[in-house]
Amino acid sequence: MKSRADCRPTATRLRRQKLRSQRTVAFVPRSCGNRHCPDCQGAQALAWLSRQEALLLPVPYFHVVCTLPHVLNPVMQQNQRVVYTLLLSTVAQTLLTFGCNNLKAQIGVTLVLHTWSQTLLDHYHVHGIVTGGGWKLDDSGWQGTGSKFLFPVAALGQVFRAQFCQGLQRLFAQGKLRFHGQQRSLAAPPAFAALLRQATAKSWNVYTKAPLAGPGPVLRYVSRYTHRVAIRSRRLLALDTAAQTVTFAYKQRQPQGRDRWRAMELSLAEFLRRFCLHLLPARFVKIRHYGLLANRGRVQRLARVKAALTEAAPGPTQPSESTATPQANVGQSAQPDPEAGERGRSEPGNREGDRTVTESS
């Protein structure tokens, strides 16, 4: 928070920065460089977007969102590193398993962790960009899914719920979960088991659809949140130092997609408390790639896939910018999770978010 407070003071000198890509020199304000800062990471977000666009395959892509029920928020808040890791690996393993079972192929998955809602409350969910098909397990070529359907969302939700809760039980049994303060009672096995029963009493929210106008817009949408946390500066409307309050704008979801902007006033202490809910553990990587897109050997795998797709007979192709229309999976809501972040203009980002990890399939 101190680095954020010192970021880009009103009276500051500009510093020279050499831009390697353009081989030019620019003058930029001195900034904190903190990955949680809403103002400092715009260049990194654009660089990440450029790298991901260069990796796109000429196939359909799907936008997937997996959301945890709010009853698990206390577990997430007090065990961020281990449970965030469990959430990302569970979503990845669920998607890769469906790829192996339904397509007999290894698909490509990029996941981004989000922890906030429009009002800065804790709302844990993962955005995924998934290839519409994969490389066959028998190494014989590409197996596509078509452009309108990935996997059954009801089945995805059931497997995601089961695997995540099994992972939580495993962490609890290994003594890797810690509870303190008001949540101290969850350290008792009966209380923790009751919490899991409550979490599994209802279906979990899994949303998937083919992206509008191809994968490019989805990458651009996700890139707005890869290198920042919780809120952008332009949403901050007022600070009343006398009353110690902060006013900010948020988007209120409405039926039929008629969203409206509202203003919310919070005490300064409550605003800071909500913002700090979303500070990531040190060196935690919130953007991860799996399957075909896993870091190790990715360049060689994608080159082989592109060559095979070029030589293959005509099949499902990437929708064009002018003709593609969004297609929702059968049996699912036509709207995404109403709390899953804001839409709109480009966003700044963070310093460490563009790192990749290799996960086994």
N, C-alpha and C positions, 0 to 999 in steps of 0.2 A: 504494500500500500504506500510505503514511503516513496518508492521509485515512481509510482503513478502520480503522486502528489507533485513530484519535481519534474514531471514530463512537460516539455514544451512550454516553459514559462513565458509570460507575455513579453518581457524584455529579454530577449536571448539573441545571441549571434548565430548566424547560419554557418554550417560547416560544409567543406567540400567533400563530395563523395563520388568516387569513380564508378560509373556504371559499366560493368564488364561487357554486358550483352550489346550495348550500343556504342561502346568505346568512347563515351563522352563523360564529361564532368558536370555534376549538378550540385546546386546549393540546397541543402535540406536543413530544417530546424533540428536542434539538438533534442533528442528524445530519449526516453528511459530504456527502450528496447525490451521491456518486459513482455512476455508472451500473453499476459492477461490484459494488457493495455488495449483499449478500443481504438487507439489512434496510431500506433507505431508499426503495425505489421501488414499494412496494405501491400507493400512491394513483395513480401514473402508470400502472401496469399495469391497474388497474380503469378508469381513464379511457380508456385505449386500447381495452379490451374493450367499453366502452359505445359508443364511436364506431364500432367495427367492426360491432357488432350492429345499429346503426341503418342500416347500409348493406346488410344482407342482403336478397337477392332471394327471392321465393317460388318457388324452384326447388331441386332437389337440389344438394348440394355434395359434393365428394370431398376426402379427406385423402390427400395425396401426400407420400412421403418419398424423397428421392434421396440416396444415400450414396456417398462416395468410398472406394476401396480404401486400406487403411492403408499400402501401399507408397508412396503419394504424400505421406505425412505430412511427410517432410523438406522437400519443395517448399513445402508449406503453411506450415510453421513459420517459414521464413526469408523468405517473400515474402507476408506476410499480406494487405496491402491489395490488391495487384493480383490475387492468386489468389482471394481471397474475392469480389472483384467479378466475376471470371470465372465462379466457381461459380454465383453468383446469376443472372447474365445468361444462362448456359448453360441452367440449369433452366428459366428463364422462356421463353427462345427455343424450347426443345424443346417445352414445353407449348403455346405459342402456335402453333407450326408444325403440331402435330398438330390443333389446333383449326381452323386454316385448311384443312388438307388433308382431314381426316376429316369435319368438320362444315360446311366452307365458312363459318365464322363466327369472330368474335373473342370469345374467352372472357375471363373475369376471373380473375386469379391474385394471391394474397397469399403471399409467401415470407418465412420467418424462418430465419436462419442459426444453427445450433448447432454447437459445436466440441468438446463434451465427452462422455465416457462416465460411467457410474455411479462409476467409480473415479478420475475426474478425468483420465484419459488422453485424448490427442487422438483425436477421432472425428468427422470432418467430415461433416456432413449438413445437408440443408435440408428443413424442413417446409413444405408448401404447402397452401393451402386454395383449391380450384379450383371454379368454377361448373360445374354439370352442363348445359352448353350455352353458347351465345353469340349475339351479334347478327350476323345474316347479313351476309356481305360485300357482297351486292348491296343492302343497306339495306332489305330487305323485311320484316324482323321477326325474331322469336326462333327459334333452332334448338336444340331440346333433345336431351339424350342419354339420357333415362330415368334411373331412380334406382339402377340396379344395375351399370352399366358405363360407364367413362369412355373409356380408350384401352387397347390391348394393352400390358401391362407389359413383355413381352419386347422389343417394338419400341421402347418408350420408353427402355429401358435401353441398347439398341444406339445409338440416336441421341444420347442423353445422353453416353455414353462417347466416341463419335466426335467430337462437337462440343467437348467439354471438352479432349480430347487435342490436337485441332487448335488450340484456343486456347492451350494450353500451348506447343506448338511455335512458334506465332506470337510469343508473349511472349519465348521463348528467342531466336528469330532477331532480335528487335528489341532484345535486350540489356536487357530489363526484369526478368529474373530474376537474383537474386544468391545466391551460395552461399559459405559461410565455415565455418571450423572443420572438424568431421568430415565435412561434406558438400561440402567444397571441390572434390572430384573431379567432382561433378555439373556443374561449369562446363564440362567438356570435352564437345563434341558427341557423341562415341561413348558416353560414360557416360550422358548424358541420354537418348539414343535407346534405350539398353538399359533404362533405368528405365521409359520409356513402353511398351516391348514387354512388360515384366513386368506393368505395370498393365493392359494390354489383353488379357492372356492368358486372363482369366476374365470371366464376365458380371458387370456391376455391379448392385448391389442397388437396385431401384426398387420401391417398395411403394405401392399405391393401393387405397383401399376407400371405399365410401359410409359416412359417419359414422353412429354410433349416435345415434338420436333427433334427426336433423337436424344442421345446421351449428353450432348453439349450443354443444354440448359440446366440439366440436373447437376452436372459438374460445377457450373457457375453458381447455382443456388447453394450447393454444399460448401463451395469455397468461401462464401460470405461468413461462414461460422468456423472454418478450420483454424483461423489464426486470430481469434479473439474469444472473449468469454462474456456471457450474460447480457451485455447492453452496449450499444454504440453511443457515442457522445451526443449525436444529434437528437437522441431521444430524451436527453436531460433538458428539462424546461426551465426549472427555477431552483435556486437555493436560498432559503430564508435563514440567514445567520442568526437573527434575533430569536426566531421561533424554533431554530434547529430542525428544519424540515427540508425535504427534497421532493420535488415534483418531476415526474417523468411520464412520457407517453407510452401507451401500450395498445396493442391491437386486440379488440374484443371480437371473438369469433361469433358469427351469426349464422342462422340457417340459410341455405341456398348460397353460401359463400359470400354473403354481403357483410364483410368485415368492417368494423368501425374503429377509429382511433379514439381512445379515451385518455384522460389524465388521472394519475394516481399520486397522492401525496402521502409520504411516509416520514416518520421521524428519522433523523440522520442516523441514529443508532440502528434502527430497523433496516434502513436501506443498506448500511454497511454489513449488517449481519447477513442479509440476503445475498449481497454480492460475494461475500467471502464463502458462501456455500459452494461456489463454483470454481474456486481456486484449485488448480490441479496439484497433486503431489509432485514433488521435485523430480524432474526428468521423466515424468510419465508421458508415454507416447499415446496420444488419443486418436491418431490416424493410422490405420493398419491395413495391410494388404495380404490376401490369402489366396491359396489355390494357384491358378494360372498367373495371378498378379503378385504372388509372394516375391520378395526381393531377390532371393538367391536364384540365379538362372533365368530371371524374368525376360531379359532381352532376347536370349536364345529361344525361349519358349514362344514368345510373341512373334518373333520372326518366322518361326516354323508354322505357326497358326495362320499368319497372314499369307504365307506362300501357299498353304493348302487351300485357303478360302479363295484365293485368286484363281487357282486351277480347277476348283470344284465346279460342278454344274450349278446353274442359277438356282437360288433358294431364297429364304427370307433375307431381306436386306435392311440396312439401316434406314429408317424413315427420313424423307427429305424435309428441309426446313419449311417448305411451303405446303406440303400435303399431309404431314403426319397429324394425327389426332390422338389424344390420350385414351387409353383403353384400360379399364379396371378389370381385375380378376373376377371371375364368376364367384358369386356368393360373398362379396366383401363390400364394405362401405365405399361409396364413390368419393368420399372426402378423406384426406389424411388426418392423423391425430391432431385434434384441434389445439393442443398445447405445444406442438412440436416446433417452436421457433417462429421467427417472423420472416415474411417475404418482402422483397423490395429491392432497394439499391445495394450496390456492392459494399462489402464490409472490410474493415481491417482484420488482422489476424494475429497469430502468435509465432514465436521464434522456433519452437521445437516441434510444431504440429506436423511438419511435412516428412518426418522420419518414417521409415517403413520397417516392418518386422517380418520375419519369415515364420509362417505357421505350417505345420504339417497338415496334410489333407486326410 
